[in-house]
Amino acid sequence: MKKNDYGNPLMGRTLYVPQMCSGTSKIFCAAMRALGVDARPSPDSDARTRELASRYCTGDECYPQIVTLGDFLKITEEPDFVPAQTAFLIPQTGGPCRFGQYSQLVRKVFDSIGYSDVLIVSPTCENGYRDLGENGSEVMQYVWWAIVAGDLMRKVMLRTRPYEYEKGESDAVYDCCVEDAIRVLENPDRRGRKKFADIKESLARCRQRFENVKADYQSDRLFIGIAGEIFCRLNTFSNDDLARKIEAHGGEAWVSDMSEWIFYSNYWEMEEILEFENPLSIRMLSSWLTDRVQRRNEHELTAILANRLIGWEEPPRVRDIVDRGSRYIEPHAAMGEMILNLGKASWLHQKGADGMVDISPFSCMNGIICESIYPKVSRDLDGMPIRNFYFDGTQSNVDEDVGIFMELAAYYSRNKKHQRMVPAYFDKSAKERDVA
């Protein structure tokens, strides 16, 4: 990423951010705008997304790569598109996952169609995505608050939506909360701890809005965890809105957070320093402090919504998830979502889940390896059902498959050993539950 004459590579450009999760991406962009970057989420995905990407893809690409490329190509069709004033954010990772090739493919495609002036911004997971250019530390601080706030809003929405009286109210409240967070984060006049205080107040308003949603919490719904490849599990277009299908079949979905990947990147940065560098180095101190501050920020923000998230209050520690997953696969040989997904199954079982689904792109290595191991994991977890769902944009029977899986979850639920911890406002007559 080269700097222009003003020292800032994004000066005079609009930075487009993939909509991994629509609400979080919008809040993320607001955090960037607070520091002078004209950031916007990429367009909503639709059939045109796949149509445009198919012109340049061979079929070997994973589905998130197709969706990301197609959405970026839609921007070239806008009347005000100027290549020299456009940038795309495409984070990178190492290892065998095709995610590491996204930026190269986008660069190749845009060069081939005459848009070589387009800038590709590619922070890497090797240092927890902290290389975001000028004011990198402050950008990452604001971006982190945006990611955590987005995760929390999605959680409380998923906790509320299955029980709402008026269909669509929770989605509308969620959108309102996202807009509130956007206004708070994009304000350039509030910096540092003042902005953090504003985010906390925004989340307090979010809590109040969801408390006002009229809902019937007496239903004995099945608790289903969702893990898998990070983009596919969070992007509702890519996964055919699987969480909503689970709800339609009598479930409540818990989706693994976006923040999990940042903590995992922090974890592996420190592991590599311990293995290959000086553990008493400045880099190690910086990594440790970053992780500690991020976890403290997450704890403070999560506490605001704690009464709406009984049972989900604190996300699991990545080290705990990796340790659980290492019972089945060597962590140093399985970097990426696979060990997180294997470990997450064990954590969900302990939290009283009735089942877990793994959402992955079709032909995803992480999904395939996990699928081969899940039968053993399920046996170790008292038979808790685990099901892989693969997506490539051509699914036709997802709803039927979800229905079958939910029948298995209902059967398992009748005799499971661990019961859910739920808020006091949930009805306890159907089952005896532990309540905080």
C-alpha atoms as one frame of an Amber mdcrd trajectory, in Angstrom:
protein
   0.000   0.000   0.000   1.824   3.086  -1.251   1.377   6.548   0.192   0.425
   9.497  -1.970   1.998  12.953  -1.859   0.110  13.748   1.340   1.488  10.719
   3.223  -1.914   9.037   3.549  -2.659   6.332   0.950  -6.409   6.791   1.441
  -6.424  10.564   1.023  -8.982  11.459  -1.658 -10.284   7.893  -1.927 -13.441
   6.117  -0.827 -12.650   2.887   1.025 -15.202   0.116   0.459 -15.511  -2.542
   3.178 -17.018  -6.016   2.515 -20.330  -6.638   4.269 -19.211  -9.675   6.232
 -21.984  -8.745   8.642 -24.127  -5.880   7.412 -24.595  -4.042  10.716 -21.025
  -4.493  11.906 -19.609  -3.379   8.548 -21.621  -0.157   8.726 -20.403   0.554
  12.264 -16.842  -0.328  11.190 -17.038   2.262   8.401 -18.278   4.885  10.854
 -15.190   4.268  13.005 -12.962   4.855   9.971 -14.813   8.061   9.055 -14.140
   9.461  12.522 -10.463   9.585  11.561 -10.933  11.122   8.142 -11.281   8.008
   5.964 -14.287   8.066   3.629 -15.298   4.469   4.353 -18.496   2.850   3.105
 -19.845  -0.718   3.140 -19.890  -2.475  -0.216 -23.331  -2.772  -1.880 -25.842
  -5.341  -0.681 -25.288  -8.726  -2.305 -27.800 -10.072  -4.825 -27.980 -12.135
  -8.010 -25.975  -9.447  -9.823 -23.141 -10.107  -7.374 -22.770 -13.692  -8.555
 -23.295 -12.759 -12.195 -20.442 -10.232 -12.229 -18.008 -12.417 -10.291 -18.659
 -15.448 -12.521 -17.124 -13.568 -15.462 -13.714 -13.690 -13.804 -13.826 -16.823
 -11.644 -12.897 -20.360 -12.656 -14.986 -22.271 -10.116 -12.041 -22.975  -7.803
 -12.758 -19.918  -5.679 -14.648 -20.218  -2.417 -18.062 -18.588  -2.162 -17.053
 -15.641   0.097 -14.413 -14.729  -2.468 -17.048 -14.717  -5.216 -19.427 -12.601
  -3.126 -16.709 -10.105  -2.181 -15.441  -9.739  -5.756 -18.949  -9.431  -7.197
 -19.924  -6.720  -4.730 -16.759  -4.761  -5.540 -17.462  -5.080  -9.275 -20.952
  -3.652  -8.699 -19.248  -0.463  -7.540 -17.687  -0.047 -11.010 -21.215   0.217
 -12.432 -22.059   3.244 -10.311 -22.070   6.540 -12.268 -19.626   8.280  -9.916
 -17.028   5.468  -9.912 -13.464   6.797 -10.389 -10.676   4.178 -10.067  -8.092
   6.646  -8.739 -10.539   7.663  -5.994 -11.479   4.118  -4.942  -9.969   1.634
  -2.484 -11.062  -1.804  -1.315 -10.377  -3.301   2.103  -9.458  -6.987   1.901
  -7.798  -8.383   5.056  -5.353 -11.251   4.626  -4.292 -14.333   6.513  -1.539
 -16.889   6.161  -1.870 -20.643   6.001  -3.571 -22.817   3.382  -6.990 -21.089
   3.397  -7.982 -19.446   0.101  -8.772 -16.297   2.092  -5.108 -15.367   1.669
  -5.625 -15.151  -2.109  -8.603 -12.768  -2.135  -6.567  -9.599  -2.508  -4.447
 -11.079  -5.322  -7.552 -12.098  -7.271  -9.203  -8.692  -6.847  -5.983  -6.974
  -7.919  -5.692  -9.199 -10.978  -9.305  -8.684 -12.024  -9.262  -4.904 -11.668
  -5.959  -4.666 -13.531  -7.382  -6.812 -16.342 -10.380  -4.508 -16.856  -8.298
  -1.347 -16.882  -8.756  -0.209 -13.291  -5.183  -0.479 -12.065  -5.552   2.831
 -10.212  -7.845   1.136  -7.691  -6.062   0.702  -4.340  -6.184  -2.596  -2.426
  -5.750  -2.238   1.357  -4.753  -5.567   2.922  -3.981  -5.631   6.664  -2.791
  -9.037   7.833  -3.700 -11.319  10.729   0.013 -11.806  11.495  -0.094  -8.784
  13.792  -3.786  -8.775  14.677  -4.655  -6.469  11.715  -2.941  -3.522  13.385
  -1.234  -2.266  10.199  -4.037   0.023   9.065  -1.831   2.867   7.910  -1.652
   6.355   9.373  -2.939   6.565  12.967  -3.024   2.772  12.944  -3.304   2.330
  16.704  -6.194   4.776  17.020  -7.927   3.320  13.969  -7.622  -0.169  15.416
  -8.970   1.028  18.759 -12.076   2.519  17.158 -12.485  -0.454  14.820 -12.287
  -2.806  17.792 -15.066  -0.947  19.600 -17.113  -1.131  16.394 -16.613  -4.891
  16.053 -17.519  -5.624  19.672 -20.561  -3.337  19.552 -21.699  -5.011  16.336
 -21.271  -8.477  17.855 -23.280  -7.498  20.932 -26.126  -5.948  18.953 -26.388
  -9.050  16.801 -26.415 -11.263  19.903 -29.218  -9.391  21.634 -31.196  -9.322
  18.385 -30.837 -13.101  17.997 -31.795 -13.547  21.652 -34.988 -11.491  21.109
 -36.169 -12.182  17.560 -37.424 -15.780  17.989 -39.818 -14.655  20.727 -41.173
 -11.360  19.374 -44.942 -10.868  19.066 -44.721  -8.637  16.014 -42.570 -10.159
  13.282 -39.874  -7.797  12.101 -39.762  -5.664  15.235 -36.413  -7.036  16.430
 -34.851  -6.470  13.007 -36.140  -2.891  13.010 -34.796  -2.277  16.518 -31.442
  -3.765  15.499 -31.246  -1.393  12.520 -32.056   1.524  14.841 -29.283   0.470
  17.219 -26.805   0.216  14.343 -27.683   3.747  13.201 -27.248   4.990  16.775
 -23.761   3.450  16.969 -22.876   4.920  13.577 -23.755   8.449  14.733 -21.666
   7.997  17.859 -18.592   6.501  16.203 -18.364   8.779  13.179 -18.320  11.947
  15.297 -14.784  13.350  14.798 -15.077  15.726  17.745 -15.120  12.950  20.346
 -11.840  11.054  20.700 -10.330   8.389  22.915 -12.126   7.597  26.165 -14.857
  10.130  25.392 -15.794   8.130  22.309 -15.663   4.895  24.316 -18.075   6.452
  26.824 -20.359   7.393  23.929 -20.324   3.795  22.670 -21.283   2.563  26.137
 -24.214   4.973  26.208 -25.248   3.795  22.737 -25.283   0.188  23.944 -27.324
   1.204  26.988 -29.913   2.694  24.614 -29.746  -0.521  22.600 -30.514  -2.550
  25.723 -33.512  -0.365  26.508 -34.884  -0.662  22.989 -34.746  -4.447  23.076
 -36.264  -4.533  26.560 -39.229  -2.675  25.070 -39.790  -5.286  22.362 -42.969
  -7.186  23.220 -42.077 -10.857  23.256 -43.301 -14.208  24.559 -40.364 -15.909
  26.244 -42.433 -18.894  27.364 -41.586 -20.986  24.308 -39.296 -23.915  24.947
 -37.023 -23.261  21.994 -33.991 -25.317  21.020 -30.614 -23.619  21.543 -28.473
 -24.067  18.407 -24.877 -22.859  18.099 -23.547 -21.671  14.736 -19.840 -21.962
  13.964 -17.912 -22.328  10.711 -16.061 -20.129   8.242 -16.235 -16.553   9.506
 -17.569 -14.791   6.387 -20.081 -17.452   5.447 -21.522 -17.794   8.943 -21.956
 -14.030   9.396 -23.044 -12.975   5.908 -26.747 -13.790   5.656 -26.688 -13.656
   1.839 -23.952 -16.283   1.715 -25.651 -18.669   4.165 -29.232 -18.193   2.933
 -30.047 -16.606   6.326 -29.676 -19.942   8.100 -30.205 -18.465  11.578 -33.679
 -17.312  10.540 -34.458 -20.809   9.222 -33.398 -22.281  12.567 -35.786 -19.860
  14.265 -38.597 -20.859  11.910 -38.111 -24.478  13.012 -38.351 -23.651  16.719
 -34.782 -22.695  17.530 -32.754 -19.839  18.945 -29.410 -19.334  17.223 -26.085
 -18.361  18.786 -23.550 -17.227  16.156 -19.797 -17.193  16.801 -18.546 -13.608
  17.026 -16.432 -11.648  14.571 -14.232 -10.627  17.508 -13.270 -14.281  17.981
 -10.997 -14.082  14.922  -9.184 -11.003  16.234  -8.524 -12.732  19.552  -7.380
 -15.828  17.683  -4.970 -13.698  15.611  -3.626 -12.152  18.831  -3.231 -15.611
  20.340  -1.232 -16.970  17.421   0.953 -13.896  17.178   2.027 -14.469  20.789
   2.417 -18.219  20.222   4.747 -17.589  17.279   6.792 -15.073  19.257   7.198
 -17.625  22.038   8.239 -20.290  19.542  10.488 -18.388  17.164  11.444 -15.053
  18.755  12.379 -13.495  22.075   9.451 -13.789  24.498  10.799 -10.719  26.343
  10.744  -8.574  23.198   8.953  -5.278  22.598   6.773  -7.050  20.033   5.625
  -9.554  22.641   4.831  -6.781  25.114   2.873  -4.913  22.443   0.899  -8.040
  21.508   0.127  -8.886  25.119  -0.974  -5.350  25.939  -3.161  -5.155  22.822
  -4.916  -8.383  23.706  -5.354  -7.341  27.328  -6.807  -3.925  26.459  -9.131
  -5.407  23.834 -10.422  -7.984  26.287 -10.969  -5.320  28.951 -12.890  -3.166
  26.445 -14.998  -6.159  25.446 -15.751  -6.931  29.098 -16.893  -3.347  29.769
 -19.146  -3.233  26.713 -20.592  -6.705  27.283 -21.527  -5.839  30.880 -23.972
  -3.220  29.591 -26.103  -5.887  27.883 -25.493  -8.634  30.444 -29.104  -8.784
  31.645 -30.226  -9.549  28.066 -27.504 -12.132  27.510 -27.662 -14.455  30.500
 -25.835 -17.577  29.359 -23.983 -15.615  26.679 -22.488 -12.926  28.942 -18.822
 -13.450  28.176 -17.495 -15.081  24.999 -15.195 -18.047  25.623 -11.474 -17.426
  25.856  -9.736 -18.373  22.621  -7.088 -20.299  24.552  -9.845 -22.388  26.135
 -11.420 -23.061  22.722  -8.055 -24.019  21.206  -7.328 -26.327  24.149 -10.687
 -28.033  23.654 -10.110 -28.362  19.913  -6.596 -29.750  20.408  -8.145 -32.941
  21.766  -8.993 -33.747  18.159  -6.415 -32.002  16.005  -2.916 -30.596  16.434
  -3.325 -26.810  16.825  -0.059 -25.934  15.082  -1.123 -28.029  12.097  -4.655
 -26.703  11.967  -4.499 -22.932  12.094  -7.805 -21.317  11.286 -11.460 -21.934
  11.896 -11.215 -25.715  12.091  -9.717 -25.871  15.568 -12.020 -23.075  16.743
 -15.048 -24.953  15.440 -14.018 -28.228  17.065 -13.374 -26.467  20.359 -16.582
 -24.430  20.073 -18.645 -27.630  19.880 -17.305 -28.682  23.288 -17.984 -25.227
  24.750 -21.532 -25.150  23.385 -22.204 -28.599  24.833 -21.152 -27.346  28.263
 -23.412 -24.277  27.841 -26.421 -26.517  27.285 -26.754 -26.288  23.503 -29.112
 -28.693  21.744 -26.922 -28.879  18.658 -24.393 -27.070  16.483 -24.253 -26.296
  12.786 -21.054 -25.577  10.871 -21.560 -23.109   8.016 -18.849 -23.274   5.355
 -18.392 -22.460   1.668 -18.643 -25.457  -0.646 -15.283 -27.288  -0.848 -13.902
 -25.367   2.152 -10.947 -27.216   3.639 -11.864 -26.164   7.173 -15.398 -27.479
   6.800 -14.342 -30.762   5.191 -11.743 -31.559   7.851 -14.150 -30.684  10.660
 -16.904 -32.790   9.090 -14.631 -35.832   9.165 -13.963 -35.307  12.881 -17.425
 -34.241  14.072 -18.749 -37.819  14.478 -16.116 -38.438  17.164 -16.777 -35.034
  18.725 -20.502 -35.787  18.827 -19.900 -39.135  20.554 -17.726 -37.420  23.155
 -20.476 -34.846  23.745 -23.216 -37.333  24.641 -24.462 -37.476  21.065 -25.073
 -33.734  20.596 -25.981 -33.394  16.904 -23.540 -31.489  14.677 -24.329 -30.795
  11.055 -22.317 -29.194   8.232 -24.062 -26.856   5.810 -22.127 -25.930   2.664
 -23.016 -22.944   0.490 -22.141 -21.917  -3.058 -25.237 -19.981  -4.116 -27.056
 -22.986  -5.619 -28.845 -24.458  -2.571 -32.450 -25.558  -2.998 -33.287 -27.761
   0.021 -31.690 -25.917   2.941 -34.983 -25.469   4.762 -35.731 -29.192   4.561
 -32.256 -30.059   5.832 -32.641 -27.623   8.733 -35.940 -29.247   9.634 -34.332
 -32.691   9.786 -31.472 -31.379  11.906 -33.874 -29.699  14.318 -35.703 -32.995
  14.819 -32.384 -34.562  15.863 -31.743 -31.627  18.188 -35.182 -32.023  19.773
 -34.550 -35.714  20.410 -31.143 -34.964  21.973 -32.599 -32.131  24.065 -34.915
 -34.465  25.968 -32.006 -36.274  27.624 -29.061 -33.861  27.506 -26.855 -33.611
  30.592 -26.210 -29.850  30.584 -29.102 -27.404  30.801 -29.064 -23.833  29.526
 -28.691 -20.841  31.790 -31.332 -18.337  30.737 -32.614 -14.945  31.921 -35.177
 -14.810  34.714 -37.803 -13.498  32.278 -37.819 -16.867  30.470 -40.535 -19.348
  31.443 -39.151 -22.240  33.501 -42.193 -24.495  33.498 -41.237 -26.561  30.462
 -37.867 -27.569  31.875 -35.950 -27.132  35.053 -33.204 -24.631  34.263 -30.463
 -22.877  36.124 -31.111 -19.153  36.301 -28.508 -16.611  37.231
